[in-house]
Amino acid sequence: MDYVSALVPPVVMAAFFIGLIVTIVKSQGGDKKAKEDAAVDAALARAEAARQSGAVQREAGA
């Protein structure tokens, strides 16, 4: 019976891990993909604009 008690925790953790992976894979794409992509694109555009704005200000100050 010791082998059963030794195998239960890894089996339970593996089951939860598989469930987590399945949930992550299923949540990719679908209806929300375009909205998520747009949010990421907007954030990247803001970061790029801020970087370029900082570079222009540094050049003007030099």
Rosetta blueprint (number, residue, H / E / L):
1 M L
2 D H
3 Y H
4 V H
5 S H
6 A H
7 L H
8 V H
9 P H
10 P H
11 V H
12 V H
13 M H
14 A H
15 A H
16 F H
17 F H
18 I H
19 G H
20 L H
21 I H
22 V H
23 T H
24 I H
25 V H
26 K H
27 S H
28 Q L
29 G L
30 G H
31 D H
32 K H
33 K H
34 A H
35 K H
36 E H
37 D H
38 A H
39 A H
40 V H
41 D H
42 A H
43 A H
44 L H
45 A H
46 R H
47 A H
48 E H
49 A H
50 A H
51 R H
52 Q H
53 S H
54 G H
55 A H
56 V H
57 Q H
58 R H
59 E H
60 A H
61 G H
62 A L
